[in-house]
Structures are given as C-alpha cells and as structure tokens.
C-alpha cells in the first residue's frame, strides 16, 4: 500500500493472505522471476513467528488453501526453482 515500509507490507501481506499475525525472525533472502507483462517480480522473505490466536484465513483470489508442511514436503509443492532453492538454503 502507498506509504508503507517494506516490513509493514510483509506483515500486512501475511495477515491478509494467511489470516494470522506474526513477528519477524531473521531475513531469509530474496527471489525474482519474470512476469507475463515483461516486468520482474521481486519477493523478500523472512522467517516469521506466528503469534497466538486463530487463523482467519478464507480462500481468496491469490490463495486457495493454506498447508503447514515440513520443508522437504513444501519443496515438492513449490512451482518456482528459485523458491525451492531459497527454502533448501533456509531449511538446513
């Protein structure tokens, strides 16, 4: 959203997309990949600690469902090589 700092954006996106509140852990890295429109998407990742409370997740236009998986299982479900590489690097 306009005027947000990167950290504020990350926490808001987690709340909006996963329906949970979280706190920052260490920075995990970045990925980037081309979009259809000829632009590049850059994504920043952090380890996060979920705060207590129920999830308010509801399926939406970006996310159909949320699954909490061990890294080895999550790697099998990721669609972008750069995301698999990032998860492998952070799961060790």
VMD Tcl script that builds the backbone (N, CA, C; Angstrom):
set m [mol new atoms 276]
animate dup $m
set s [atomselect $m all]
$s set {name element resname resid chain x y z} {
  {N N UNK 1 A 0.843 -1.192 0.000}
  {CA C UNK 1 A 0.000 0.000 0.000}
  {C C UNK 1 A 0.878 1.242 0.000}
  {N N UNK 2 A 0.364 2.301 -0.547}
  {CA C UNK 2 A 1.122 3.546 -0.634}
  {C C UNK 2 A 1.603 3.990 0.750}
  {N N UNK 3 A 2.886 4.379 0.824}
  {CA C UNK 3 A 3.452 4.898 2.058}
  {C C UNK 3 A 3.929 3.859 3.051}
  {N N UNK 4 A 3.723 2.574 2.775}
  {CA C UNK 4 A 4.167 1.527 3.701}
  {C C UNK 4 A 5.662 1.289 3.593}
  {N N UNK 5 A 6.275 0.979 4.713}
  {CA C UNK 5 A 7.645 0.478 4.731}
  {C C UNK 5 A 7.598 -0.995 4.327}
  {N N UNK 6 A 8.734 -1.542 3.888}
  {CA C UNK 6 A 8.781 -2.941 3.441}
  {C C UNK 6 A 8.317 -3.891 4.544}
  {N N UNK 7 A 8.765 -3.668 5.768}
  {CA C UNK 7 A 8.367 -4.540 6.875}
  {C C UNK 7 A 6.874 -4.491 7.144}
  {N N UNK 8 A 6.294 -3.305 7.075}
  {CA C UNK 8 A 4.848 -3.170 7.264}
  {C C UNK 8 A 4.099 -3.939 6.179}
  {N N UNK 9 A 4.606 -3.854 4.961}
  {CA C UNK 9 A 3.986 -4.573 3.845}
  {C C UNK 9 A 4.040 -6.078 4.088}
  {N N UNK 10 A 5.194 -6.582 4.516}
  {CA C UNK 10 A 5.350 -8.018 4.751}
  {C C UNK 10 A 4.362 -8.511 5.809}
  {N N UNK 11 A 4.263 -7.805 6.921}
  {CA C UNK 11 A 3.353 -8.226 7.988}
  {C C UNK 11 A 1.889 -8.140 7.540}
  {N N UNK 12 A 1.540 -7.093 6.784}
  {CA C UNK 12 A 0.172 -6.957 6.290}
  {C C UNK 12 A -0.159 -8.088 5.320}
  {N N UNK 13 A 0.773 -8.399 4.414}
  {CA C UNK 13 A 0.531 -9.472 3.447}
  {C C UNK 13 A 0.325 -10.815 4.142}
  {N N UNK 14 A 1.125 -11.101 5.162}
  {CA C UNK 14 A 0.961 -12.349 5.918}
  {C C UNK 14 A -0.422 -12.385 6.558}
  {N N UNK 15 A -0.832 -11.271 7.153}
  {CA C UNK 15 A -2.145 -11.225 7.798}
  {C C UNK 15 A -3.260 -11.380 6.761}
  {N N UNK 16 A -3.162 -10.660 5.659}
  {CA C UNK 16 A -4.210 -10.722 4.634}
  {C C UNK 16 A -4.274 -12.083 3.948}
  {N N UNK 17 A -3.125 -12.642 3.620}
  {CA C UNK 17 A -3.111 -13.865 2.822}
  {C C UNK 17 A -3.234 -15.131 3.658}
  {N N UNK 18 A -2.690 -15.133 4.872}
  {CA C UNK 18 A -2.736 -16.339 5.712}
  {C C UNK 18 A -3.723 -16.227 6.861}
  {N N UNK 19 A -4.176 -15.014 7.159}
  {CA C UNK 19 A -5.123 -14.830 8.249}
  {C C UNK 19 A -4.505 -14.971 9.622}
  {N N UNK 20 A -3.177 -14.733 9.728}
  {CA C UNK 20 A -2.502 -14.822 11.029}
  {C C UNK 20 A -1.694 -13.560 11.272}
  {N N UNK 21 A -1.389 -13.313 12.520}
  {CA C UNK 21 A -0.471 -12.241 12.891}
  {C C UNK 21 A 0.869 -12.877 13.224}
  {N N UNK 22 A 1.949 -12.201 12.843}
  {CA C UNK 22 A 3.281 -12.770 13.024}
  {C C UNK 22 A 4.266 -11.674 13.410}
  {N N UNK 23 A 5.405 -12.099 13.930}
  {CA C UNK 23 A 6.523 -11.213 14.238}
  {C C UNK 23 A 7.717 -11.654 13.407}
  {N N UNK 24 A 8.591 -10.696 13.111}
  {CA C UNK 24 A 9.768 -11.001 12.306}
  {C C UNK 24 A 10.773 -11.863 13.036}
  {N N UNK 25 A 11.345 -12.813 12.296}
  {CA C UNK 25 A 12.549 -13.521 12.664}
  {C C UNK 25 A 13.635 -13.014 11.722}
  {N N UNK 26 A 14.696 -13.785 11.525}
  {CA C UNK 26 A 15.777 -13.359 10.633}
  {C C UNK 26 A 15.329 -13.251 9.173}
  {N N UNK 27 A 16.013 -12.377 8.427}
  {CA C UNK 27 A 15.775 -12.259 6.988}
  {C C UNK 27 A 16.191 -13.558 6.322}
  {N N UNK 28 A 15.388 -14.061 5.379}
  {CA C UNK 28 A 15.658 -15.348 4.735}
  {C C UNK 28 A 16.212 -15.223 3.324}
  {N N UNK 29 A 15.980 -14.094 2.651}
  {CA C UNK 29 A 16.515 -13.927 1.312}
  {C C UNK 29 A 15.508 -13.337 0.351}
  {N N UNK 30 A 15.907 -13.289 -0.915}
  {CA C UNK 30 A 15.040 -12.745 -1.965}
  {C C UNK 30 A 14.990 -13.697 -3.144}
  {N N UNK 31 A 13.942 -13.578 -3.912}
  {CA C UNK 31 A 13.851 -14.268 -5.197}
  {C C UNK 31 A 13.328 -13.260 -6.212}
  {N N UNK 32 A 13.499 -13.583 -7.466}
  {CA C UNK 32 A 12.902 -12.770 -8.530}
  {C C UNK 32 A 12.654 -13.654 -9.740}
  {N N UNK 33 A 11.620 -13.291 -10.476}
  {CA C UNK 33 A 11.295 -14.022 -11.694}
  {C C UNK 33 A 10.450 -13.137 -12.596}
  {N N UNK 34 A 10.485 -13.417 -13.902}
  {CA C UNK 34 A 9.750 -12.569 -14.854}
  {C C UNK 34 A 8.247 -12.805 -14.770}
  {N N UNK 35 A 7.498 -11.734 -14.997}
  {CA C UNK 35 A 6.048 -11.811 -15.113}
  {C C UNK 35 A 5.666 -11.755 -16.584}
  {N N UNK 36 A 4.451 -12.106 -16.896}
  {CA C UNK 36 A 3.986 -12.112 -18.290}
  {C C UNK 36 A 4.063 -10.736 -18.942}
  {N N UNK 37 A 3.877 -9.696 -18.161}
  {CA C UNK 37 A 3.831 -8.338 -18.720}
  {C C UNK 37 A 5.213 -7.788 -19.053}
  {N N UNK 38 A 6.265 -8.596 -18.960}
  {CA C UNK 38 A 7.604 -8.122 -19.237}
  {C C UNK 38 A 8.279 -7.473 -18.042}
  {N N UNK 39 A 7.615 -7.498 -16.895}
  {CA C UNK 39 A 8.197 -6.961 -15.669}
  {C C UNK 39 A 8.819 -8.099 -14.867}
  {N N UNK 40 A 9.563 -7.743 -13.825}
  {CA C UNK 40 A 10.170 -8.734 -12.936}
  {C C UNK 40 A 9.546 -8.599 -11.558}
  {N N UNK 41 A 9.171 -9.729 -10.972}
  {CA C UNK 41 A 8.644 -9.742 -9.607}
  {C C UNK 41 A 9.799 -10.043 -8.664}
  {N N UNK 42 A 9.977 -9.198 -7.653}
  {CA C UNK 42 A 10.984 -9.396 -6.612}
  {C C UNK 42 A 10.241 -9.673 -5.317}
  {N N UNK 43 A 10.612 -10.769 -4.623}
  {CA C UNK 43 A 9.949 -11.163 -3.383}
  {C C UNK 43 A 10.998 -11.251 -2.287}
  {N N UNK 44 A 10.724 -10.608 -1.159}
  {CA C UNK 44 A 11.602 -10.661 0.018}
  {C C UNK 44 A 10.971 -11.602 1.037}
  {N N UNK 45 A 11.806 -12.419 1.679}
  {CA C UNK 45 A 11.320 -13.423 2.627}
  {C C UNK 45 A 11.976 -13.237 3.992}
  {N N UNK 46 A 11.198 -13.477 5.035}
  {CA C UNK 46 A 11.704 -13.512 6.405}
  {C C UNK 46 A 11.204 -14.777 7.067}
  {N N UNK 47 A 11.975 -15.264 8.022}
  {CA C UNK 47 A 11.443 -16.249 8.953}
  {C C UNK 47 A 10.487 -15.448 9.826}
  {N N UNK 48 A 9.345 -16.022 10.146}
  {CA C UNK 48 A 8.389 -15.323 10.998}
  {C C UNK 48 A 7.897 -16.254 12.084}
  {N N UNK 49 A 7.528 -15.646 13.191}
  {CA C UNK 49 A 6.996 -16.391 14.329}
  {C C UNK 49 A 5.520 -16.047 14.435}
  {N N UNK 50 A 4.703 -17.066 14.359}
  {CA C UNK 50 A 3.253 -16.862 14.435}
  {C C UNK 50 A 2.859 -16.488 15.856}
  {N N UNK 51 A 2.058 -15.450 15.977}
  {CA C UNK 51 A 1.505 -15.074 17.282}
  {C C UNK 51 A 0.357 -16.020 17.624}
  {N N UNK 52 A 0.059 -16.123 18.901}
  {CA C UNK 52 A -1.063 -16.955 19.341}
  {C C UNK 52 A -2.359 -16.423 18.738}
  {N N UNK 53 A -3.301 -17.303 18.545}
  {CA C UNK 53 A -4.599 -16.906 18.014}
  {C C UNK 53 A -4.997 -17.752 16.833}
  {N N UNK 54 A -6.274 -17.722 16.552}
  {CA C UNK 54 A -6.830 -18.493 15.447}
  {C C UNK 54 A -6.558 -17.812 14.108}
  {N N UNK 55 A -6.458 -18.607 13.077}
  {CA C UNK 55 A -6.335 -18.078 11.726}
  {C C UNK 55 A -7.706 -17.623 11.240}
  {N N UNK 56 A -7.724 -16.506 10.538}
  {CA C UNK 56 A -8.964 -16.026 9.937}
  {C C UNK 56 A -8.943 -16.253 8.420}
  {N N UNK 57 A -8.088 -17.186 7.968}
  {CA C UNK 57 A -7.926 -17.425 6.536}
  {C C UNK 57 A -9.246 -17.817 5.881}
  {N N UNK 58 A -9.470 -17.207 4.723}
  {CA C UNK 58 A -10.556 -17.590 3.838}
  {C C UNK 58 A -9.972 -17.642 2.424}
  {N N UNK 59 A -10.309 -18.660 1.640}
  {CA C UNK 59 A -9.805 -18.703 0.269}
  {C C UNK 59 A -10.105 -17.390 -0.444}
  {N N UNK 60 A -9.151 -16.968 -1.303}
  {CA C UNK 60 A -9.294 -15.684 -1.974}
  {C C UNK 60 A -8.695 -15.779 -3.380}
  {N N UNK 61 A -8.629 -14.654 -4.081}
  {CA C UNK 61 A -8.170 -14.680 -5.477}
  {C C UNK 61 A -6.701 -15.061 -5.617}
  {N N UNK 62 A -5.908 -14.951 -4.531}
  {CA C UNK 62 A -4.484 -15.284 -4.595}
  {C C UNK 62 A -4.167 -16.665 -4.020}
  {N N UNK 63 A -4.945 -17.095 -3.019}
  {CA C UNK 63 A -4.617 -18.334 -2.301}
  {C C UNK 63 A -5.875 -19.174 -2.112}
  {N N UNK 64 A -5.812 -20.443 -2.567}
  {CA C UNK 64 A -6.948 -21.359 -2.420}
  {C C UNK 64 A -6.998 -22.004 -1.046}
  {N N UNK 65 A -5.809 -22.346 -0.511}
  {CA C UNK 65 A -5.740 -23.072 0.760}
  {C C UNK 65 A -4.379 -22.829 1.399}
  {N N UNK 66 A -4.302 -23.066 2.699}
  {CA C UNK 66 A -3.043 -22.956 3.439}
  {C C UNK 66 A -2.714 -24.331 3.998}
  {N N UNK 67 A -1.487 -24.766 3.776}
  {CA C UNK 67 A -0.988 -26.020 4.342}
  {C C UNK 67 A 0.299 -25.716 5.090}
  {N N UNK 68 A 0.459 -26.256 6.283}
  {CA C UNK 68 A 1.698 -26.113 7.042}
  {C C UNK 68 A 2.467 -27.416 6.870}
  {N N UNK 69 A 3.623 -27.339 6.201}
  {CA C UNK 69 A 4.389 -28.525 5.841}
  {C C UNK 69 A 5.818 -28.447 6.343}
  {N N UNK 70 A 6.431 -29.599 6.494}
  {CA C UNK 70 A 7.865 -29.676 6.750}
  {C C UNK 70 A 8.566 -29.226 5.469}
  {N N UNK 71 A 9.768 -28.650 5.577}
  {CA C UNK 71 A 10.461 -28.148 4.378}
  {C C UNK 71 A 10.565 -29.150 3.235}
  {N N UNK 72 A 10.887 -30.416 3.508}
  {CA C UNK 72 A 11.041 -31.399 2.428}
  {C C UNK 72 A 9.739 -31.592 1.651}
  {N N UNK 73 A 8.606 -31.559 2.352}
  {CA C UNK 73 A 7.318 -31.694 1.674}
  {C C UNK 73 A 6.953 -30.412 0.922}
  {N N UNK 74 A 7.262 -29.264 1.514}
  {CA C UNK 74 A 6.955 -27.983 0.873}
  {C C UNK 74 A 7.740 -27.816 -0.428}
  {N N UNK 75 A 8.997 -28.230 -0.439}
  {CA C UNK 75 A 9.833 -28.116 -1.644}
  {C C UNK 75 A 9.177 -28.818 -2.828}
  {N N UNK 76 A 8.535 -29.951 -2.576}
  {CA C UNK 76 A 7.889 -30.713 -3.652}
  {C C UNK 76 A 6.704 -29.957 -4.253}
  {N N UNK 77 A 6.102 -29.057 -3.493}
  {CA C UNK 77 A 4.898 -28.359 -3.954}
  {C C UNK 77 A 5.183 -27.002 -4.586}
  {N N UNK 78 A 6.380 -26.476 -4.397}
  {CA C UNK 78 A 6.701 -25.162 -4.956}
  {C C UNK 78 A 6.826 -25.243 -6.469}
  {N N UNK 79 A 6.440 -24.175 -7.155}
  {CA C UNK 79 A 6.446 -24.180 -8.614}
  {C C UNK 79 A 7.628 -23.447 -9.227}
  {N N UNK 80 A 8.315 -22.620 -8.459}
  {CA C UNK 80 A 9.450 -21.857 -8.988}
  {C C UNK 80 A 10.763 -22.408 -8.424}
  {N N UNK 81 A 11.731 -22.663 -9.308}
  {CA C UNK 81 A 13.036 -23.171 -8.878}
  {C C UNK 81 A 13.686 -22.258 -7.845}
  {N N UNK 82 A 13.569 -20.940 -8.036}
  {CA C UNK 82 A 14.211 -20.007 -7.104}
  {C C UNK 82 A 13.622 -20.131 -5.704}
  {N N UNK 83 A 12.333 -20.442 -5.607}
  {CA C UNK 83 A 11.711 -20.642 -4.293}
  {C C UNK 83 A 12.185 -21.940 -3.658}
  {N N UNK 84 A 12.322 -22.991 -4.464}
  {CA C UNK 84 A 12.841 -24.265 -3.931}
  {C C UNK 84 A 14.266 -24.073 -3.409}
  {N N UNK 85 A 15.096 -23.361 -4.160}
  {CA C UNK 85 A 16.476 -23.108 -3.737}
  {C C UNK 85 A 16.516 -22.313 -2.427}
  {N N UNK 86 A 15.674 -21.302 -2.318}
  {CA C UNK 86 A 15.633 -20.496 -1.114}
  {C C UNK 86 A 15.196 -21.325 0.092}
  {N N UNK 87 A 14.183 -22.155 -0.082}
  {CA C UNK 87 A 13.722 -22.992 1.034}
  {C C UNK 87 A 14.797 -24.003 1.428}
  {N N UNK 88 A 15.443 -24.610 0.454}
  {CA C UNK 88 A 16.526 -25.551 0.781}
  {C C UNK 88 A 17.623 -24.846 1.596}
  {N N UNK 89 A 18.005 -23.650 1.186}
  {CA C UNK 89 A 19.062 -22.904 1.878}
  {C C UNK 89 A 18.663 -22.537 3.299}
  {N N UNK 90 A 17.383 -22.320 3.546}
  {CA C UNK 90 A 16.919 -21.893 4.866}
  {C C UNK 90 A 16.470 -23.049 5.747}
  {N N UNK 91 A 16.337 -24.237 5.179}
  {CA C UNK 91 A 15.868 -25.399 5.956}
  {C C UNK 91 A 17.009 -26.135 6.644}
  {N N UNK 92 A 18.233 -25.809 6.271}
  {CA C UNK 92 A 19.388 -26.532 6.834}
  {C C UNK 92 A 19.731 -26.025 8.211}
}
mol reanalyze $m
mol bondsrecalc $m
mol representation Tube
mol addrep $m
